[in-house]
């Protein structure tokens, strides 16, 4: 039972925990399995890619070398000295001359670092003239080449074995790279005259070795396969069985690739009982293939180590995921609901778009933005320029006639005030609604910070159309001065649109309500104080238009000019009758009619009329006591104080009716005060906990340690309504407030006010207001009140 009760109470926490742990476990498991089964393929592919890059670099170097050799060979071939040697007949008679020419060719050859020797072949004499071996008649060079090729390759780098007649000194090389250049072949397929460039094999082999030094694996091997001859040359010579096995496996691989219409750049093979990864690249110009071999066991050892590490790390992470999921879930569960509700569910213009499914990122952005604004506020508050700017603006607003034009211009320039004093102005007076609660809820520092935020938001939006300056006038008042052009169309419409937008942002982001009073257009800056005072006086008509209102001069003109100081005698008589009958609903309707009539007066006369109304009610109660129809008292001082504390007529109506209701239904017994305390306590509990869907009389009674029937009877006697009816009344009032001031859906509002049944909400709403919630919102949007 206890476990079930705990799970039921912690349902949201358990849901978060299950979702978080499922996500973490799934992520870790899928990731680990994917890596485990693909690691070998990934490593091989990556190793092959690295090898391929290396081999392509070698291919590029060889192509470049061949191009260098080709250019140099053509130069030597067409050199006059070379032409003489190739085609001169009776050369024995001119031996000194020939050797002199060869000496000049030798000098040219010595300028290069990659040449081993240059042979100039004279077909008439069937002799070779060499730059390092003099003259020789051995045709082994031709025989070796023609034995491997159908004809001597022209202008193509080939590999060939060095003949005994070509060796000189301590030359231990078995191979040489030769480049033949000639014009024609005779019937014996010999050159009619030509040049043979013999390239040092070290030039290519050293280049390969140098690139391979970047590889940490010491058992890698590079080989060059001549596709024309089928000969496989190893950069670092090894046993012939390895070369033969590699050549056979490569040939088999190429055969399969060609049959399958595929071009492979790597494959695996088994040679002498060992597995190898072979990567190759083709050098098209020379018809070579460069191959790189790597022992597979070295790569596989690294792969197996990775797999073991993956399994071990996965197990650790799975264990940690359970602990982390619990910790994260509890951390999210505690603050998030309260914090998101306080901050609001809408996005402010300066903050990244808010996704309702990601409260954490939203709160993070809110925090960063708030911290940024706080730092900015602190910096600005600590600068003398900001202090002087605010001082000048306050002075300009309060006493504009005493400041000379030159002083105004200088102060604006020195303090960074953007206003152009030669233009026309409009004054905005901003009042913070519910200021009494605002003072109670926030410290002085936080109140200043919130006012600074209001100024920032208003300034940012207003600057879209108008140049402005703003100053905190302390208490509940902020003043904006705007440059306007009276000739421009829709000045007031644009201004009202921007103000409305700012009001919505401020309420949605800070849950702060503001009302704005707009002045008439000011033509002369010296008249600023006069128009400010008029606008400040107009701001008190928030009492009529309600919170978050925008007050323009034309909508209060009738009130300002009204000389009415009383309400109708007929209503006075009706109020007396309803009070004497004890008809609470009739009294409320009559008081509401009186307040509507009073709302047409100017503000001062309105206050006088309200005091008269309260005096009238007090007199009626005294008359009731004298007639002994009822024993009731009426707290005149309390209600007069509430008149001045109430910010709107609606608030005042509630306060008046609360006092009247308590006065009419006050228990005559000696326990009268005790019962009132109980009722007030019940009301406070309901006002604070209306959002709890389980709130009811049976839940409240244990808190006060009094039986539910006893509380229900006392509450009904004093308030003329049951506890359940009062709970519904509070919830409906809160729902109306949310409909007017937020963009939440009906379903969201139902959840926020603690009503769990949507059908029931629609039923009591229509019974109370005579319309559905959607129709009410539509009517409010159209009428604006």
C-alpha positions in Angstrom: 0.0 0.0 0.0 2.8 2.4 0.9 4.7 1.7 -2.3 1.5 2.2 -4.4 0.7 5.4 -2.6 4.3 6.7 -3.1 4.2 5.8 -6.8 0.9 7.6 -7.2 2.1 10.7 -5.5 5.4 10.7 -7.4 3.9 9.8 -10.8 5.5 12.7 -12.7 8.9 12.0 -11.1 8.6 8.3 -11.9 7.7 9.2 -15.5 10.7 11.4 -15.9 12.9 8.8 -14.3 11.7 6.1 -16.6 12.0 8.3 -19.7 15.5 9.5 -18.8 16.8 6.0 -17.9 15.3 4.5 -21.0 16.8 7.1 -23.2 20.2 6.8 -21.6 20.2 3.0 -21.7 19.0 2.9 -25.2 21.5 5.5 -26.3 24.5 3.7 -24.6 23.4 0.3 -25.8 22.7 1.2 -29.4 25.9 3.2 -29.6 28.0 0.5 -28.1 26.5 -2.3 -30.3 26.9 -0.2 -33.4 30.6 0.6 -32.6 31.3 -3.0 -31.6 30.0 -4.6 -34.8 31.4 -1.9 -37.1 34.8 -1.2 -35.4 36.7 -3.7 -37.6 35.1 -2.4 -40.8 35.7 1.2 -39.7 39.3 0.6 -38.7 40.1 -1.3 -42.0 38.3 1.4 -44.0 40.2 4.2 -42.2 43.5 2.4 -42.5 42.8 1.8 -46.2 41.9 5.4 -46.6 45.2 6.6 -45.0 47.2 4.1 -47.1 45.4 5.2 -50.2 46.3 8.9 -49.5 49.9 7.9 -49.0 49.9 5.9 -52.2 48.3 8.6 -54.2 51.1 10.9 -53.0 53.6 8.4 -54.3 51.7 8.2 -57.6 51.8 12.0 -57.9 55.6 12.0 -57.1 56.3 9.3 -59.7 54.2 11.1 -62.3 56.0 14.3 -61.6 59.4 12.5 -61.8 58.5 11.1 -65.2 57.5 14.5 -66.4 60.8 15.9 -65.3 62.7 13.1 -66.9 60.7 13.4 -70.2 61.5 17.2 -70.4 65.1 16.6 -69.7 65.4 13.7 -72.1 63.8 15.7 -75.0 66.3 18.5 -74.3 69.3 16.0 -74.5 67.8 14.2 -77.5 67.5 17.3 -79.7 70.8 18.8 -78.5 73.2 19.2 -81.5 76.0 17.2 -79.8 73.7 14.3 -79.3 72.4 14.4 -82.8 76.0 14.2 -84.2 76.7 11.1 -82.0 73.5 9.3 -83.0 73.6 9.7 -86.8 77.3 10.2 -87.6 78.9 7.5 -89.9 82.5 6.5 -89.7 82.6 7.6 -86.2 85.9 5.8 -85.5 87.8 8.4 -87.4 86.3 11.2 -85.3 86.6 9.5 -81.9 88.1 12.6 -80.1 85.4 14.8 -81.5 82.7 12.4 -80.4 84.2 12.0 -76.9 84.3 15.8 -76.6 80.6 15.9 -77.4 80.0 13.2 -74.8 81.9 15.2 -72.3 79.6 18.1 -72.8 76.6 15.8 -72.4 78.2 14.4 -69.3 78.5 18.0 -67.9 74.8 18.5 -68.5 74.0 15.2 -66.9 76.0 16.0 -63.8 73.7 18.9 -63.2 70.9 16.5 -62.2 70.8 14.4 -59.0 68.6 11.6 -60.3 70.5 10.4 -63.4 72.7 7.3 -63.1 73.9 7.6 -66.7 72.9 8.6 -70.3 73.4 6.3 -73.3 73.5 7.6 -76.8 73.0 4.8 -79.3 74.4 5.0 -82.9 72.6 2.4 -85.0 75.1 2.8 -87.9 78.0 1.7 -85.7 75.8 -0.5 -83.4 77.5 1.0 -80.3 76.4 2.8 -77.1 78.2 5.9 -75.9 77.8 6.1 -72.1 78.4 9.0 -69.7 79.9 6.6 -67.1 81.2 3.5 -69.1 82.6 5.0 -72.3 81.8 3.0 -75.4 80.4 -0.5 -75.4 78.7 -2.7 -78.1 76.8 -5.1 -75.8 73.2 -5.3 -77.0 72.0 -6.9 -73.8 70.1 -3.7 -73.0 68.0 -4.1 -76.1 67.7 -7.9 -75.7 66.5 -7.4 -72.1 63.9 -4.9 -73.1 62.7 -6.5 -76.3 62.4 -9.8 -74.4 59.8 -8.2 -72.1 58.1 -5.8 -74.6 57.0 -6.3 -78.2 59.0 -3.3 -79.1 61.2 -0.9 -77.2 58.9 1.5 -75.2 59.2 5.1 -76.4 59.2 7.9 -73.9 58.0 5.7 -71.0 59.6 5.0 -67.7 60.3 1.2 -67.4 62.0 -1.0 -64.9 64.7 -3.3 -66.1 67.6 -5.3 -64.7 71.1 -3.9 -65.0 73.3 -5.8 -67.5 76.9 -6.8 -66.5 78.3 -4.3 -69.0 76.5 -1.4 -67.4 77.8 -2.0 -63.9 80.5 0.3 -62.7 82.5 0.6 -59.5 80.6 -0.5 -56.3 77.2 -0.2 -57.8 75.1 -2.9 -56.1 71.7 -2.0 -57.7 70.0 -4.9 -59.5 67.4 -2.6 -61.2 67.4 0.6 -63.0 64.6 2.8 -64.4 65.2 3.6 -68.0 63.6 6.1 -70.4 64.0 5.5 -74.1 63.7 8.2 -76.7 64.0 7.7 -80.5 62.2 8.5 -83.7 62.0 5.2 -85.5 62.8 1.5 -85.3 64.6 -0.5 -88.0 63.6 -3.9 -89.3 65.4 -5.5 -86.4 63.3 -3.4 -84.0 66.4 -1.5 -83.0 66.4 2.3 -82.6 67.7 4.1 -85.7 69.4 6.3 -83.1 68.3 7.2 -79.7 68.9 8.3 -76.1 68.5 6.2 -73.0 68.2 7.8 -69.6 69.0 5.6 -66.7 67.4 6.8 -63.5 68.8 5.9 -60.1 66.4 3.5 -58.4 67.2 5.3 -55.1 65.4 8.4 -56.4 62.1 6.6 -56.3 62.8 4.1 -53.4 64.0 6.8 -51.1 60.9 8.9 -51.8 58.8 5.9 -50.8 60.8 5.3 -47.7 60.6 9.0 -46.7 56.7 9.0 -46.9 56.5 5.7 -45.0 58.4 7.2 -42.0 55.1 8.8 -40.9 53.7 5.3 -40.2 54.3 3.9 -36.7 54.0 0.3 -37.9 57.5 -1.0 -38.7 56.4 -4.1 -40.6 54.8 -2.3 -43.5 56.2 -3.0 -47.0 56.1 -1.2 -50.3 56.4 -3.0 -53.7 56.2 -1.9 -57.3 54.6 -4.2 -59.9 55.4 -3.8 -63.5 52.2 -4.8 -65.4 54.1 -5.0 -68.7 56.6 -7.6 -67.4 54.7 -9.0 -64.4 57.8 -8.4 -62.3 57.4 -7.4 -58.6 60.1 -5.2 -57.1 60.3 -4.7 -53.3 61.7 -1.4 -52.0 63.3 -3.3 -49.1 64.1 -6.8 -50.5 62.7 -9.9 -48.8 62.1 -13.5 -49.6 60.9 -14.4 -53.0 58.0 -16.6 -51.7 56.4 -13.5 -50.2 56.6 -11.6 -53.5 55.3 -14.6 -55.4 52.3 -15.1 -53.0 51.5 -11.4 -53.1 51.7 -11.3 -56.9 49.4 -14.3 -57.2 46.8 -12.9 -54.8 46.9 -9.5 -56.5 46.3 -11.2 -59.9 43.4 -13.2 -58.5 41.9 -10.0 -56.9 42.2 -8.1 -60.2 40.6 -10.9 -62.0 37.6 -11.0 -59.6 37.4 -7.2 -59.8 37.3 -7.1 -63.5 34.7 -9.9 -63.6 32.6 -8.0 -61.1 33.0 -4.7 -62.9 34.5 -3.2 -59.7 37.6 -1.1 -59.1 39.1 -2.1 -55.7 41.8 -0.2 -53.9 42.4 -2.7 -51.1 42.0 -6.4 -50.2 43.1 -8.9 -47.7 45.2 -12.0 -48.4 47.1 -14.8 -46.7 50.8 -15.3 -47.5 53.1 -17.9 -45.9 50.4 -18.4 -43.1 50.0 -14.7 -42.3 47.2 -12.4 -43.1 47.9 -9.0 -44.7 46.0 -5.9 -45.6 47.0 -4.9 -49.2 46.4 -1.4 -50.5 47.3 -0.5 -54.1 47.2 2.3 -56.6 47.9 2.2 -60.3 50.4 4.5 -62.1 48.8 4.7 -65.6 51.7 6.4 -67.4 54.2 3.7 -66.6 51.7 0.9 -66.2 52.9 0.2 -62.7 51.1 -0.7 -59.6 52.3 0.5 -56.2 51.3 -1.9 -53.4 51.5 -1.5 -49.6 51.2 -4.5 -47.3 50.4 -4.4 -43.6 50.3 -7.4 -41.2 46.7 -8.0 -40.4 47.4 -9.2 -36.9 48.8 -5.8 -35.9 45.6 -4.1 -37.1 43.5 -6.9 -35.6 45.2 -6.6 -32.2 44.3 -3.0 -32.0 40.7 -3.9 -33.0 40.3 -6.6 -30.4 41.7 -4.2 -27.7 39.1 -1.6 -28.8 36.3 -4.2 -28.6 37.3 -5.1 -25.0 37.4 -1.5 -24.0 34.0 -0.9 -25.6 32.4 -3.7 -23.6 34.0 -2.6 -20.4 33.1 1.1 -20.9 29.5 0.1 -21.9 29.0 -1.8 -18.6 30.3 1.1 -16.6 28.1 3.6 -18.5 25.0 1.3 -18.0 25.6 1.3 -14.3 26.2 5.0 -14.2 23.1 5.7 -16.4 20.8 4.3 -13.7 22.3 6.5 -11.0 22.5 9.5 -13.2 18.9 9.1 -14.5 17.7 9.1 -10.8 19.7 12.1 -10.0 18.7 14.0 -13.1 15.0 13.2 -12.6 14.9 14.3 -9.0 16.8 17.5 -9.9 14.3 18.3 -12.7 11.2 17.4 -10.7 11.7 19.7 -7.7 12.2 23.1 -9.2 10.9 23.0 -12.7 7.2 23.2 -12.2 7.4 26.1 -9.8 10.1 27.9 -11.8 8.4 27.6 -15.2 5.1 28.7 -13.7 6.8 31.8 -12.2 8.8 32.7 -15.3 6.0 32.1 -17.8 5.6 29.9 -20.8 6.2 32.5 -23.6 9.3 33.6 -25.3 10.7 37.1 -25.0 12.0 38.8 -28.1 15.6 38.8 -27.0 15.6 35.1 -26.1 15.9 32.2 -28.4 12.6 30.7 -29.6 11.0 28.7 -26.7 9.9 25.2 -27.3 7.3 24.2 -24.7 8.7 20.7 -24.6 12.1 21.9 -23.4 11.7 23.9 -20.3 15.4 23.4 -19.2 16.8 25.1 -22.3 14.2 27.9 -22.0 15.0 28.5 -18.3 18.7 28.5 -19.2 18.1 31.2 -21.8 16.0 33.2 -19.3 18.7 32.9 -16.7 21.4 34.1 -19.1 19.3 36.9 -20.4 18.4 38.0 -16.8 22.1 37.8 -15.7 23.1 39.9 -18.7 20.4 42.4 -17.9 21.4 42.5 -14.3 25.1 43.1 -15.2 24.1 45.8 -17.6 21.8 47.4 -15.0 24.6 47.3 -12.4 27.1 48.8 -14.9 24.7 51.6 -15.9 23.7 52.3 -12.3 27.4 52.7 -11.4 28.2 55.2 -14.1 28.1 58.9 -13.4 26.8 59.5 -16.9 23.7 57.4 -16.2 23.1 59.2 -12.9 23.4 62.6 -14.6 21.2 61.5 -17.5 18.4 60.4 -15.1 18.8 63.6 -13.0 18.4 65.8 -16.1 15.4 63.8 -17.4 13.7 64.1 -14.1 14.4 67.8 -13.9 13.2 68.3 -17.5 9.9 66.4 -16.7 9.2 68.1 -13.4 10.4 71.7 -14.2 10.9 72.2 -17.9 10.3 75.9 -17.8 13.4 76.6 -15.6 15.9 75.0 -18.0 17.4 77.1 -20.8 17.5 75.8 -24.3 21.3 75.9 -24.4 21.5 73.9 -21.2 19.0 71.3 -22.6 21.1 70.9 -25.8 24.3 70.5 -23.8 22.9 68.0 -21.3 21.4 65.9 -24.1 24.7 65.8 -26.0 26.9 65.1 -22.9 24.6 62.4 -21.5 23.8 60.5 -24.7 20.1 61.5 -24.8 18.8 60.9 -28.3 15.9 63.3 -28.1 15.7 66.2 -30.6 14.4 69.1 -28.6 13.3 71.1 -31.6 10.8 68.4 -32.6 7.3 67.6 -31.1 6.9 65.3 -28.1 4.5 62.9 -26.5 4.8 61.9 -22.8 4.0 58.3 -21.6 3.4 57.7 -17.9 3.7 54.0 -17.0 2.1 52.8 -13.8 2.9 49.4 -12.3 -0.3 47.5 -11.5 -0.8 45.8 -8.2 1.9 48.0 -6.8 1.2 47.1 -3.2 1.8 43.4 -3.9 4.9 44.4 -6.0 6.4 46.2 -3.0 5.7 43.3 -0.7 7.0 40.6 -3.1 10.3 42.2 -4.3 13.3 43.8 -2.5 14.4 47.3 -3.5 17.1 45.9 -5.7 14.8 43.5 -7.5 12.2 46.3 -7.9 14.8 48.5 -9.6 15.9 45.6 -11.8 12.3 44.9 -12.9 11.7 48.6 -13.7 15.0 48.6 -15.7 13.7 45.6 -17.6 10.4 47.4 -18.3 12.4 50.4 -19.6 14.5 48.2 -21.8 11.6 46.3 -23.4 9.5 49.5 -23.9 12.5 51.3 -25.4 13.4 48.5 -27.7 9.9 48.3 -29.2 9.2 52.0 -29.3 12.5 52.7 -31.0 11.1 50.8 -34.1 9.1 54.0 -34.8 10.1 56.8 -32.4 13.2 58.3 -30.7 12.7 58.2 -27.0 14.2 58.8 -23.6 13.1 57.1 -20.3 13.5 57.6 -16.6 12.4 55.8 -13.4 10.5 58.4 -11.4 10.6 56.1 -8.4 7.6 54.4 -6.6 5.2 53.0 -9.2 5.9 55.4 -12.1 8.1 55.4 -15.2 8.1 58.2 -17.7 8.9 58.1 -21.4 9.5 61.1 -23.7 9.0 60.4 -27.4 9.9 62.5 -30.5 6.9 62.4 -32.9 5.8 64.0 -36.1 2.2 65.3 -35.9 2.0 65.3 -39.7 2.7 61.5 -39.8 -0.4 59.3 -40.1 -1.4 56.9 -37.4 0.9 58.2 -34.8 -1.3 57.2 -31.9 -2.2 53.9 -33.6 1.4 52.9 -34.1 2.2 53.9 -30.5 -0.7 52.0 -29.1 0.2 48.9 -31.1 3.8 49.0 -29.8 2.7 49.7 -26.2 0.3 46.8 -26.3 3.0 44.5 -27.6 5.3 45.6 -24.8 2.6 45.0 -22.2 2.2 41.5 -23.4 5.9 40.7 -23.4 6.4 42.2 -19.9 3.4 40.2 -18.5 4.3 37.0 -20.2 8.0 37.1 -19.3 8.0 38.8 -15.9 4.3 38.3 -14.9 4.2 42.1 -14.4 1.2 44.2 -15.4 1.6 47.8 -16.4 -0.8 50.5 -17.5 0.1 53.4 -19.8 -1.2 56.9 -20.0 -0.5 58.9 -23.2 -0.3 62.7 -23.5 -1.4 65.0 -26.2 1.3 66.1 -28.7 3.7 68.7 -27.1 4.9 71.4 -29.5 7.3 73.2 -27.2 9.7 71.4 -24.8 9.1 74.1 -22.2 5.5 72.9 -21.9 6.7 69.3 -21.1 6.0 69.6 -17.4 2.4 70.8 -18.0 1.6 67.9 -20.3 3.3 65.5 -17.9 1.1 66.6 -15.0 -2.0 66.3 -17.2 -0.9 62.8 -18.3 -0.2 61.8 -14.7 -3.6 63.0 -13.7 -5.2 60.9 -16.5 -3.3 57.8 -15.4 -5.6 57.6 -12.3 -8.4 56.6 -14.7 -6.9 53.2 -14.6 -9.5 52.9 -11.8 -12.2 52.8 -14.6 -10.4 51.1 -17.5 -8.7 48.4 -15.5 -5.2 47.0 -15.4 -3.0 46.8 -18.5 -5.0 49.6 -20.0 -3.8 52.3 -22.4 -5.3 55.7 -21.6 -5.4 58.3 -24.4 -6.6 61.9 -23.8 -9.8 61.5 -25.9 -11.1 58.5 -23.9 -11.0 60.5 -20.5 -12.0 63.8 -21.9 -15.6 63.3 -20.8 -14.6 62.4 -17.3 -12.2 65.3 -17.0 -14.8 67.8 -18.0 -17.6 66.2 -16.0 -18.9 68.3 -13.0 -21.1 65.5 -11.7 -20.7 64.9 -7.9 -23.4 62.5 -7.0 -25.3 59.5 -8.2 -29.1 59.1 -8.7 -31.6 59.2 -5.8 -33.3 56.2 -7.3 -30.2 54.0 -6.9 -29.8 55.3 -3.3 -33.4 54.2 -2.5 -32.9 50.8 -4.2 -29.7 50.2 -2.3 -31.5 50.9 1.0 -34.3 48.5 0.1 -32.0 45.7 -0.9 -29.8 46.1 2.3 -32.9 46.1 4.5 -34.1 42.9 2.8 -30.7 41.3 3.2 -30.6 40.5 -0.5 -26.9 40.1 -1.2 -27.3 39.6 -5.0 -29.6 42.6 -5.2 -27.2 44.7 -3.2 -24.3 43.7 -5.5 -26.3 44.6 -8.6 -27.3 47.9 -7.2 -23.7 48.8 -6.0 -22.5 47.8 -9.5 -25.0 50.2 -11.1 -23.9 53.0 -8.8 -20.2 52.4 -9.6 -20.9 52.5 -13.3 -22.7 55.8 -12.8 -19.9 57.1 -10.6 -17.3 56.1 -13.3 -18.5 58.9 -15.5 -17.3 61.6 -13.0 -13.8 63.1 -12.9 -11.5 61.3 -10.6 -11.8 63.7 -7.6 -15.6 63.7 -7.7 -15.5 60.0 -8.2 -13.7 59.6 -4.8 -16.2 61.9 -3.2 -19.1 59.9 -4.6 -17.5 56.7 -3.3 -17.2 58.1 0.2 -20.8 59.2 0.0 -21.7 55.7 -1.1 -19.9 54.2 1.9 -21.5 56.7 4.2 -24.9 55.9 2.8 -24.3 52.2 3.4 -23.1 52.9 7.0 -26.2 55.0 7.7 -28.4 52.2 6.4 -26.7 49.7 8.7 -27.2 52.1 11.7 -30.9 52.4 10.7 -31.2 48.7 10.7 -29.7 48.4 14.1 -32.1 51.1 15.5 -35.0 49.3 13.9 -33.7 46.1 15.4 -34.3 44.4 12.2 -30.7 43.2 12.1 -27.8 43.5 14.5 -24.9 44.5 12.2 -21.9 46.7 12.2 -20.1 48.3 9.3 -16.4 49.2 9.4 -16.3 52.6 7.7 -12.6 53.4 8.2 -11.7 50.0 6.7 -13.7 50.5 3.6 -12.6 54.1 3.0 -9.0 52.9 3.2 -9.7 50.2 0.7 -11.2 52.8 -1.7 -7.8 54.4 -2.0 -5.9 51.1 -2.1 -8.1 49.6 -4.8 -6.6 50.2 -8.3 -9.8 49.3 -10.3 -13.6 49.5 -9.8 -13.8 45.7 -10.0 -11.4 45.4 -7.1 -13.4 48.0 -5.1 -16.7 46.2 -5.8 -15.3 42.9 -4.4 -14.0 44.7 -1.3 -17.3 46.5 -0.7 -19.4 43.4 -1.1 -17.1 41.4 1.1 -17.6 43.9 4.0 -21.4 44.2 3.3 -21.7 40.4 3.2 -19.8 39.9 6.4 -21.8 42.7 8.1 -25.2 41.3 7.0 -24.4 37.7 7.9 -22.3 38.3 11.1 -23.2 35.8 13.8 -24.9 37.5 16.8 -23.3 35.2 19.3 -20.3 35.9 21.4 -18.2 33.6 19.2 -18.8 36.0 16.3 -15.1 37.0 15.9 -14.0 33.4 16.1 -16.2 32.4 13.3 -15.0 35.2 11.1 -11.4 34.2 11.7 -12.2 30.6 10.6 -14.0 31.9 7.5 -11.1 34.2 6.6 -8.6 31.4 7.2 -10.6 29.1 4.9 -10.7 31.8 2.2 -6.9 32.3 2.5 -6.3 28.6 2.1 -8.6 28.5 -1.0 -6.9 31.7 -2.5 -3.5 30.1 -2.1 -4.3 26.6 -3.2 -7.1 27.0 -5.8 -4.8 25.3 -8.4 -4.9 22.0 -6.5 -7.5 19.8 -8.1 -8.1 17.9 -4.9 -8.9 21.1 -2.9 -12.3 20.7 -1.1 -13.9 21.1 2.4 -12.7 17.6 3.5 -9.1 18.6 2.6 -9.3 22.0 4.5 -11.0 20.7 7.7 -7.9 18.6 8.9 -5.7 21.7 8.4 -7.8 23.7 10.9 -8.4 20.7 13.1 -12.2 21.3 12.9 -14.8 19.0 11.5 -15.9 19.5 7.9 -19.7 19.9 8.7 -18.9 22.6 11.3 -16.7 24.6 9.0 -19.3 24.2 6.2 -22.1 25.6 8.3 -20.1 28.6 9.6 -18.9 29.4 6.1 -22.4 29.2 4.7 -23.9 31.4 7.5 -21.4 34.2 7.1 -20.8 34.2 3.3 -24.1 32.9 2.0 -22.3 30.4 -0.1 -20.8 27.0 0.4 -17.1 26.2 0.5 -17.4 24.4 -2.8 -19.2 27.4 -4.4 -16.5 29.8 -3.1 -13.8 27.5 -4.5 -15.5 27.6 -7.9 -15.9 31.4 -7.7 -12.2 31.9 -7.0 -11.2 29.5 -9.8 -13.5 31.2 -12.3 -12.1 34.6 -11.4 -8.6 33.3 -11.9 -9.6 31.7 -15.2 -11.1 35.0 -16.4 -7.8 36.8 -15.5 -5.8 34.2 -17.4 -8.1 34.5 -20.5 -7.6 38.3 -20.5 -3.9 38.5 -19.8 -2.3 35.4 -21.4 -2.4 33.4 -24.6 -2.9 30.1 -22.9 -5.5 27.7 -24.4 -8.7 26.8 -22.6 -7.4 23.4 -21.6 -4.2 24.9 -20.2 -6.2 27.4 -18.2 -8.5 24.7 -16.8 -5.4 22.8 -15.6 -3.9 25.9 -14.0 -7.0 26.8 -12.0 -7.3 23.3 -10.6 -10.4 22.0 -12.4 -9.8 18.5 -13.6 -13.1 18.0 -15.6 -13.4 20.1 -18.8 -17.2 19.5 -19.1 -17.7 20.6 -15.5 -15.7 23.8 -16.1 -17.8 24.7 -19.2 -21.0 24.0 -17.1 -20.1 26.3 -14.2 -18.6 29.0 -16.5 -21.7 29.2 -18.5 -23.9 29.3 -15.4 -21.8 32.1 -13.9 -21.3 34.3 -17.0 -24.1 33.1 -19.4 -21.6 32.2 -22.2 -19.0 29.7 -23.1 -15.2 30.4 -22.4 -14.4 30.7 -26.1 -17.3 33.1 -26.7 -16.2 35.1 -23.7 -12.6 35.4 -25.0 -13.9 36.4 -28.4 -16.2 39.1 -26.9 -13.3 40.4 -24.8 -10.9 40.6 -27.8 -13.5 42.5 -29.8 -14.6 44.9 -27.0 -11.1 45.1 -25.3 -12.8 45.2 -21.9 
